[in-house]
Amino acid sequence: MSIYSPARWLAAGALVCASTSAFAQQTPTPTPPPNIANYQQLRKSFRIGVRVTNQLNNFDQSARFEQDTIEDITDFLDPSQIATVVGLQNAFFGAVQAVFDIRGGTAIGSYAQNSSVLTISVVSPTGQVLLQENGTPCTFSFNGANRQQTFNTFDALVDDESTPTSQAILGCLSRSFARFSPADPLAGNPNSLQASLTRSALDLANGDSAIEQDPVPEGVAVPNDPWLIGATYNTGSAGRFDIDRVDARIQRSFRIFEGNRAMLKIDLPLNYARINGSDTYSAQLGIGLEIPVIDRKWSIEPRIGYGAVYSEDLGSVGHILQGSITSRYVINGVGRGKVVIGNMVGYAQTLDTPGTSANINPDLKNWSLRNGIAYDLPLKARLFSRGSSMRASYAFTQYLGSDLRNNSFHEATLSFGLRGREDSPRATRDLIRINLSTIQARDFSSYTIGVGFRF
C-alpha cells in the first residue's frame, strides 16, 4: 500500500470513469455534510459516518466509525462489507451515503437507490464542493456492472496514481488539508512545517543575532562563534486533535569576513510529533547570512530554508522551499535592558515529491509576514557567580496567498538566561537559556518548555 494513500479510497475509483464531465459541469448547492450517527463527536484523526436506506422495505440504519490511521478506510465503501451489517439487499440496492472526515478534510461517497454508480465529492465543512486548479469542481463518479464489480475495480486500481483523474482527486484532497485541517503536518496551521520554517526565519526568543552580542571586555579574547543546541517539548490542541511534539535544533554561525560581524548561519531544526497518537517527522535546513548594517544596532538577513515532513499513519508527505529576508533593530538603554524589533517577509512554495507520480503537492504559494518585539533585561541576581537575564518576546505571523486553515497566529515567549563567567570570552553570551512559550490561533493553542545551550 502506498504512503500516498490519504486519497487511496478516492483516487483510483475515478480511473474506471469514462468521463467526469457529467458531474463537473454543475456545482451543487452547498449543504453541510450530514452528521450521520453523530460521527462528528468522535475524536480520532479519521472518522466516518455511514447511512443505508432502502425505499423497497423502508430500511434506515446509520453507524459511525473512527480510526487512528488511513489503513483500510476503503472498506466503508465495500458493499460486501456493508452487507455484513445491513444485509445483501440493502447493501447492493439501497441508497448508501458515507461521510469521511480525513484528519480535517471532508469527502462524501454515495450510491443512489438501485444504482451501481459511486459518486465522490471533496467538500468544505459547509458542504461547498471544492474546485480543481482549472476551476472544475472536485466531483467524480465511476461505474461497473454492479456495486461489487465497481468496488473491486476501484480497489484494485487504488495504487495507480498516475492517471489525470486520479491526479485531480489527490490534488483536491491535498488542498483541502491545508485549507481545513487544524493539524495537517505540512501546512495551514501553527504546528505545520510551513509555520516552523517561518518561525525559524525570525526567532526573537534566543537572542542569537550578530548585533545582540555585548562588547567584549578589554583584555579578553574575542570568542569563536558558538554552536547553539536546544530542545523543546510542546503540548497543545487543535480542534479534536491532541498534539505533543519534541523539537531539536542545531545551529552554527561562522564569521566569513575577517574584521566584520557578518555571520553565515547554518540551522538544522528536527521534529517528532504525535498527532492523536500518530507519528510525524520533519526536518529543515536553513542557511542565512546576517549582515550588520549598523554595528550592534541594525542587521538584515537573507535566508533560504527547505523542509520535509513524513507521516505514514496520517498519509502525509510534503516538501516546502522558502526564501526570506529579516531585519533586526536594537534599541539600547531602555531601562536597564534593550529592545529588539524584528521584521520578516518571506515567500514559500510546496514542491513535488521525488520518486512518485502521485499529485500530493497542494501547490501552495504564500507570502509570510512576521513582526515582533523582544525585551532583554540583565538581572541583578547572580547564579553560580554568573550573570543572568530575562527576555520576553512577542511575534505575530500572517500569510497571504493560497487559502490556509490558519492564516495568522500569535506567539509569546518568556525566557531566562545564564551567562559565562566575567573573566571568560563567553561572558558576552547566554550559555544556557530556558524558554517558556505559547502559540495561539483560531481553534489552536500550544504551550512549550525548552532549554538551549551555547558552547
C-alpha positions as CSV (number, residue, x, y, z in Angstrom):
1,M,0.0,0.0,0.0
2,S,1.4,3.4,-0.9
3,I,2.2,6.0,1.6
4,Y,0.5,8.5,-0.7
5,S,-2.9,6.9,0.3
6,P,-4.7,9.7,2.1
7,A,-6.9,9.5,-1.0
8,R,-6.4,5.9,-1.9
9,W,-10.1,5.2,-1.3
10,L,-10.8,8.0,-3.8
11,A,-8.0,8.1,-6.3
12,A,-8.4,5.0,-8.4
13,G,-12.1,4.8,-8.4
14,A,-12.2,7.6,-11.0
15,L,-9.8,5.6,-13.2
16,V,-12.7,3.4,-14.4
17,C,-14.8,6.5,-15.1
18,A,-15.4,7.0,-18.8
19,S,-16.0,10.7,-18.2
20,T,-16.4,13.1,-15.3
21,S,-17.9,15.9,-17.3
22,A,-21.5,15.0,-16.5
23,F,-20.7,15.8,-12.8
24,A,-18.2,18.6,-13.4
25,Q,-20.4,21.0,-15.3
26,Q,-22.6,22.0,-12.4
27,T,-21.6,22.7,-8.8
28,P,-24.2,21.5,-6.3
29,T,-25.7,24.0,-3.9
30,P,-23.7,23.9,-0.6
31,T,-25.2,21.6,2.0
32,P,-23.3,20.9,5.2
33,P,-22.2,17.2,5.3
34,P,-24.8,15.2,7.3
35,N,-23.8,14.4,10.8
36,I,-24.5,10.7,10.3
37,A,-24.9,8.8,13.6
38,N,-23.4,11.9,15.2
39,Y,-20.0,10.9,13.9
40,Q,-18.7,14.5,14.4
41,Q,-18.5,13.8,18.2
42,L,-15.7,11.2,17.5
43,R,-12.1,12.4,18.4
44,K,-9.7,10.3,16.3
45,S,-8.0,11.5,13.2
46,F,-10.2,9.6,10.8
47,R,-13.9,9.5,11.4
48,I,-16.7,8.1,9.2
49,G,-20.5,8.2,9.2
50,V,-22.4,5.7,7.0
51,R,-26.1,5.6,6.4
52,V,-28.0,3.0,4.4
53,T,-31.7,3.5,3.4
54,N,-33.9,1.3,1.2
55,Q,-37.2,2.5,-0.2
56,L,-38.2,-1.0,-1.1
57,N,-38.5,-2.1,2.6
58,N,-38.4,1.2,4.5
59,F,-35.0,0.3,5.8
60,D,-32.9,3.1,7.5
61,Q,-29.8,2.4,9.5
62,S,-26.8,4.5,10.4
63,A,-23.4,3.9,12.1
64,R,-20.2,5.8,12.9
65,F,-16.6,4.6,13.0
66,E,-13.2,6.1,13.9
67,Q,-9.6,5.2,13.2
68,D,-6.1,6.4,14.1
69,T,-4.7,5.7,10.7
70,I,-5.6,5.8,7.0
71,E,-5.4,2.0,6.7
72,D,-8.5,0.1,5.4
73,I,-10.7,3.1,5.0
74,T,-11.8,1.8,1.7
75,D,-13.8,-0.9,3.4
76,F,-16.5,1.6,4.3
77,L,-17.4,1.7,0.6
78,D,-17.3,-2.0,0.0
79,P,-20.8,-3.4,-0.5
80,S,-19.8,-6.8,0.7
81,Q,-18.5,-5.3,4.0
82,I,-21.6,-3.2,4.3
83,A,-23.8,-6.3,3.8
84,T,-22.4,-7.9,6.9
85,V,-24.2,-5.2,8.9
86,V,-27.3,-4.4,6.9
87,G,-27.8,-7.4,4.6
88,L,-27.3,-8.0,0.9
89,Q,-30.4,-6.4,-0.4
90,N,-29.8,-3.2,1.4
91,A,-26.1,-3.0,0.7
92,F,-26.5,-3.7,-3.0
93,F,-29.7,-1.9,-3.9
94,G,-30.4,0.6,-1.1
95,A,-29.0,4.2,-1.0
96,V,-25.6,4.4,0.7
97,Q,-24.1,7.6,1.9
98,A,-20.7,7.8,3.6
99,V,-19.1,10.9,5.0
100,F,-15.3,10.8,5.6
101,D,-13.5,13.3,7.8
102,I,-9.9,12.6,6.9
103,R,-7.9,14.5,9.5
104,G,-9.9,17.6,8.8
105,G,-10.5,17.2,5.1
106,T,-14.0,16.1,4.1
107,A,-15.3,13.8,1.3
108,I,-18.7,12.3,0.6
109,G,-19.1,9.0,-1.2
110,S,-22.6,7.6,-2.2
111,Y,-24.5,5.0,-4.2
112,A,-28.0,6.1,-5.2
113,Q,-31.0,3.8,-4.8
114,N,-30.8,0.8,-7.2
115,S,-27.7,2.3,-8.8
116,S,-24.1,0.9,-9.1
117,V,-22.7,4.4,-9.8
118,L,-20.4,5.7,-7.0
119,T,-20.1,9.5,-6.7
120,I,-17.4,11.1,-4.7
121,S,-17.0,14.8,-3.9
122,V,-14.3,16.6,-1.9
123,V,-16.1,19.4,0.0
124,S,-15.6,22.1,2.6
125,P,-17.0,21.8,6.1
126,T,-20.0,23.8,4.9
127,G,-20.6,21.4,2.0
128,Q,-19.2,23.6,-0.8
129,V,-17.7,21.4,-3.5
130,L,-14.0,22.4,-3.8
131,L,-12.5,23.4,-7.2
132,Q,-9.6,22.0,-9.0
133,E,-6.8,24.3,-10.2
134,N,-8.6,24.6,-13.6
135,G,-11.8,25.6,-11.9
136,T,-13.6,22.2,-12.4
137,P,-15.5,21.0,-9.3
138,C,-13.9,18.2,-7.2
139,T,-16.8,15.8,-8.0
140,F,-16.2,12.5,-9.7
141,S,-18.0,9.3,-10.5
142,F,-17.2,5.7,-11.6
143,N,-19.4,2.7,-12.6
144,G,-19.4,-1.0,-13.1
145,A,-21.9,-3.8,-13.9
146,N,-22.8,-3.9,-10.2
147,R,-21.6,-2.4,-7.0
148,Q,-19.3,-5.2,-6.1
149,Q,-17.6,-5.0,-9.5
150,T,-17.4,-1.3,-9.3
151,F,-15.7,-1.5,-5.9
152,N,-13.4,-4.4,-6.8
153,T,-12.1,-2.4,-9.8
154,F,-11.7,0.7,-7.7
155,D,-9.9,-1.2,-5.0
156,A,-7.5,-2.9,-7.5
157,L,-6.5,0.4,-9.0
158,V,-6.0,2.5,-5.9
159,D,-2.2,2.3,-6.2
160,D,-2.2,3.7,-9.7
161,E,-1.8,7.4,-9.1
162,S,-0.6,8.5,-12.5
163,T,-3.9,9.0,-14.4
164,P,-5.3,12.5,-14.9
165,T,-8.4,11.8,-12.9
166,S,-6.5,10.3,-10.0
167,Q,-4.2,13.2,-10.1
168,A,-7.1,15.6,-9.9
169,I,-8.7,13.9,-6.9
170,L,-5.4,13.7,-5.0
171,G,-4.9,17.4,-5.7
172,C,-8.3,18.2,-4.3
173,L,-7.6,16.3,-1.1
174,S,-4.2,17.8,-0.7
175,R,-5.5,21.4,-0.9
176,S,-8.4,20.6,1.4
177,F,-6.0,19.6,4.2
178,A,-4.2,22.9,4.1
179,R,-7.5,24.8,4.0
180,F,-9.5,23.0,6.6
181,S,-7.4,20.7,8.7
182,P,-6.3,22.3,12.0
183,A,-3.5,19.7,12.4
184,D,-2.1,19.0,8.9
185,P,1.6,18.2,9.2
186,L,2.6,20.1,6.0
187,A,0.8,23.4,6.0
188,G,-2.1,25.6,7.1
189,N,-1.7,25.7,10.8
190,P,0.8,26.9,13.5
191,N,2.0,23.3,14.1
192,S,2.9,22.6,10.5
193,L,6.2,22.5,8.6
194,Q,5.2,25.7,6.9
195,A,4.9,27.6,10.2
196,S,8.1,26.1,11.5
197,L,10.0,27.4,8.6
198,T,8.6,30.9,9.1
199,R,9.3,30.9,12.8
200,S,12.9,29.7,12.2
201,A,13.5,32.6,9.9
202,L,12.7,35.1,12.7
203,D,13.3,33.7,16.2
204,L,13.4,36.5,18.8
205,A,13.4,34.2,21.8
206,N,17.1,33.3,21.9
207,G,19.0,36.5,21.2
208,D,21.3,34.8,18.8
209,S,21.7,37.7,16.3
210,A,25.0,39.2,15.3
211,I,24.0,42.6,16.6
212,E,22.9,41.5,20.1
213,Q,26.3,40.3,21.4
214,D,27.7,42.7,24.0
215,P,31.1,44.3,23.6
216,V,33.9,42.1,24.6
217,P,35.6,43.4,27.8
218,E,39.1,44.9,27.3
219,G,41.9,42.4,27.5
220,V,39.5,39.4,26.8
221,A,40.0,37.4,23.6
222,V,37.1,37.6,21.0
223,P,35.2,34.3,21.3
224,N,34.7,32.0,18.5
225,D,31.1,31.9,17.2
226,P,29.1,29.4,19.2
227,W,27.2,26.3,18.5
228,L,23.6,26.5,19.6
229,I,21.9,23.3,20.5
230,G,18.4,23.2,22.0
231,A,15.4,21.1,22.6
232,T,11.8,21.8,23.4
233,Y,8.7,19.9,24.5
234,N,5.4,21.2,23.2
235,T,1.8,20.1,24.1
236,G,-1.3,21.6,22.7
237,S,-4.6,21.1,20.9
238,A,-6.2,21.9,17.6
239,G,-9.9,21.2,17.5
240,R,-10.2,17.5,18.2
241,F,-6.5,16.9,17.7
242,D,-4.2,16.5,20.6
243,I,-0.6,17.3,19.7
244,D,2.6,16.5,21.6
245,R,5.9,17.2,19.9
246,V,9.6,17.4,20.6
247,D,11.8,19.8,18.7
248,A,15.6,19.7,18.5
249,R,17.7,22.5,16.9
250,I,21.4,22.6,16.0
251,Q,22.8,25.9,14.8
252,R,26.3,27.1,13.9
253,S,27.5,30.5,13.0
254,F,30.6,31.4,11.0
255,R,32.3,34.8,10.6
256,I,33.2,34.7,6.9
257,F,34.8,38.1,6.6
258,E,37.7,39.0,8.9
259,G,37.1,42.0,11.0
260,N,33.4,42.0,10.1
261,R,30.5,40.9,12.3
262,A,28.6,39.3,9.3
263,M,27.6,35.8,10.2
264,L,26.8,32.8,8.0
265,K,24.2,30.8,9.9
266,I,23.6,27.1,9.3
267,D,20.4,26.0,11.0
268,L,19.1,22.4,11.4
269,P,15.7,22.0,13.2
270,L,14.4,18.5,13.7
271,N,10.9,17.5,14.9
272,Y,9.0,14.5,16.1
273,A,5.3,14.9,16.8
274,R,2.3,12.7,18.0
275,I,-0.9,13.9,16.5
276,N,-3.8,12.0,18.0
277,G,-1.4,9.1,18.6
278,S,0.1,9.1,15.0
279,D,3.8,9.6,14.4
280,T,5.0,12.6,12.3
281,Y,8.6,13.5,11.4
282,S,10.0,16.6,9.9
283,A,13.4,18.2,9.3
284,Q,14.6,21.6,8.0
285,L,17.8,23.1,6.7
286,G,18.2,26.9,6.8
287,I,21.1,28.9,5.5
288,G,21.2,32.7,6.3
289,L,23.7,35.5,6.1
290,E,23.2,38.1,8.8
291,I,24.8,41.4,7.8
292,P,25.2,44.2,10.3
293,V,24.2,47.5,8.6
294,I,24.9,49.5,11.8
295,D,27.2,47.7,14.3
296,R,25.2,46.5,17.3
297,K,22.2,48.4,16.0
298,W,20.7,47.0,12.8
299,S,21.2,44.0,10.7
300,I,19.5,42.3,7.7
301,E,19.5,38.6,7.0
302,P,18.6,37.0,3.7
303,R,17.9,33.3,4.2
304,I,16.8,30.2,2.3
305,G,15.1,27.3,4.1
306,Y,13.9,23.9,3.0
307,G,11.8,21.4,4.9
308,A,10.3,18.0,4.5
309,V,7.6,16.1,6.5
310,Y,6.5,12.5,6.6
311,S,3.8,10.6,8.4
312,E,2.8,7.1,7.4
313,D,-0.2,6.9,9.8
314,L,-1.6,10.2,8.6
315,G,-0.7,9.6,4.9
316,S,1.3,12.8,4.7
317,V,4.4,13.5,2.7
318,G,5.5,17.0,1.6
319,H,8.3,19.5,0.9
320,I,8.5,23.3,1.2
321,L,11.1,25.8,-0.1
322,Q,11.1,29.2,1.5
323,G,13.1,32.4,0.9
324,S,13.0,35.3,3.3
325,I,14.7,38.5,4.4
326,T,14.8,39.6,8.0
327,S,15.5,42.9,9.7
328,R,16.6,43.3,13.3
329,Y,17.0,46.6,15.1
330,V,18.3,47.0,18.6
331,I,17.4,50.0,20.9
332,N,19.8,50.1,23.9
333,G,19.2,51.9,27.2
334,V,15.5,51.1,27.6
335,G,15.5,50.9,31.3
336,R,18.3,48.6,32.3
337,G,17.8,46.5,29.1
338,K,17.4,46.7,25.4
339,V,14.6,46.3,22.9
340,V,14.9,44.2,19.7
341,I,12.5,44.9,16.9
342,G,12.2,42.2,14.2
343,N,10.5,42.2,10.8
344,M,10.5,39.4,8.2
345,V,9.0,38.9,4.8
346,G,9.2,35.5,3.1
347,Y,7.8,33.6,0.2
348,A,7.3,29.8,0.3
349,Q,6.0,27.2,-2.1
350,T,5.2,23.5,-1.7
351,L,7.2,21.1,-4.0
352,D,6.5,17.9,-5.9
353,T,7.7,14.8,-4.1
354,P,10.5,12.9,-6.0
355,G,10.0,9.3,-6.8
356,T,6.2,9.3,-7.2
357,S,3.7,10.3,-9.8
358,A,1.1,11.0,-7.2
359,N,-0.3,14.5,-7.1
360,I,0.3,15.1,-3.3
361,N,1.6,18.6,-3.8
362,P,-1.2,21.0,-2.7
363,D,0.6,23.7,-4.8
364,L,0.6,26.3,-2.1
365,K,2.2,29.7,-2.7
366,N,2.3,32.0,0.2
367,W,3.9,35.3,1.3
368,S,4.6,35.3,5.0
369,L,4.9,38.5,7.2
370,R,6.3,38.1,10.7
371,N,6.8,41.0,13.0
372,G,7.8,41.0,16.6
373,I,9.5,42.7,19.6
374,A,11.7,41.4,22.4
375,Y,12.9,43.0,25.6
376,D,16.1,41.7,27.1
377,L,16.8,42.6,30.7
378,P,20.0,41.8,32.7
379,L,19.0,40.7,36.2
380,K,20.7,41.8,39.4
381,A,20.6,38.3,40.7
382,R,23.7,36.1,40.1
383,L,23.7,32.3,39.9
384,F,26.9,30.3,40.4
385,S,28.9,33.6,40.1
386,R,27.4,34.2,36.7
387,G,25.2,36.9,35.3
388,S,21.6,36.2,34.5
389,S,19.0,37.7,32.3
390,M,15.3,37.6,31.4
391,R,13.9,38.0,27.9
392,A,10.3,38.5,26.8
393,S,9.2,38.4,23.2
394,Y,6.1,38.5,21.1
395,A,5.6,37.9,17.3
396,F,2.7,38.0,15.0
397,T,2.7,35.9,11.8
398,Q,0.4,36.4,8.8
399,Y,0.1,34.6,5.5
400,L,-1.1,35.9,2.2
401,G,-1.8,33.9,-1.0
402,S,-3.2,30.4,-1.0
403,D,-6.0,29.7,1.4
404,L,-4.9,28.2,4.7
405,R,-6.8,26.9,7.8
406,N,-5.0,29.5,10.0
407,N,-3.7,32.5,8.0
408,S,-2.3,34.1,11.2
409,F,-1.1,33.2,14.7
410,H,0.4,34.8,17.8
411,E,3.5,33.7,19.7
412,A,4.7,34.9,23.1
413,T,7.9,33.7,24.9
414,L,9.4,34.3,28.3
415,S,13.0,33.0,28.9
416,F,15.8,33.1,31.4
417,G,19.5,33.0,30.6
418,L,22.7,32.3,32.4
419,R,26.0,33.8,31.1
420,G,29.6,32.7,31.3
421,R,32.0,33.9,34.0
422,E,33.1,37.5,33.7
423,D,36.7,36.6,33.0
424,S,35.6,34.4,30.1
425,P,35.0,35.4,26.5
426,R,31.6,33.7,26.9
427,A,30.6,36.5,29.3
428,T,29.0,38.3,26.3
429,R,26.6,35.5,25.6
430,D,23.9,33.4,27.4
431,L,25.3,29.9,27.7
432,I,22.1,28.4,28.9
433,R,18.6,29.6,28.2
434,I,15.3,28.2,29.5
435,N,12.2,29.1,27.4
436,L,8.5,29.1,28.1
437,S,6.2,30.0,25.2
438,T,2.7,29.7,23.8
439,I,1.2,29.9,20.3
440,Q,-2.4,31.0,19.9
441,A,-4.6,30.9,16.8
442,R,-8.2,30.2,15.8
443,D,-9.1,26.8,17.3
444,F,-5.4,26.2,18.2
445,S,-3.3,26.6,21.3
446,S,0.1,25.2,22.3
447,Y,2.5,25.5,25.2
448,T,6.2,24.9,25.1
449,I,9.1,24.5,27.6
450,G,12.6,24.2,26.3
451,V,16.3,24.6,27.0
452,G,19.2,25.8,24.8
453,F,22.9,25.6,25.2
454,R,25.8,27.6,23.5
455,F,29.3,26.3,23.5
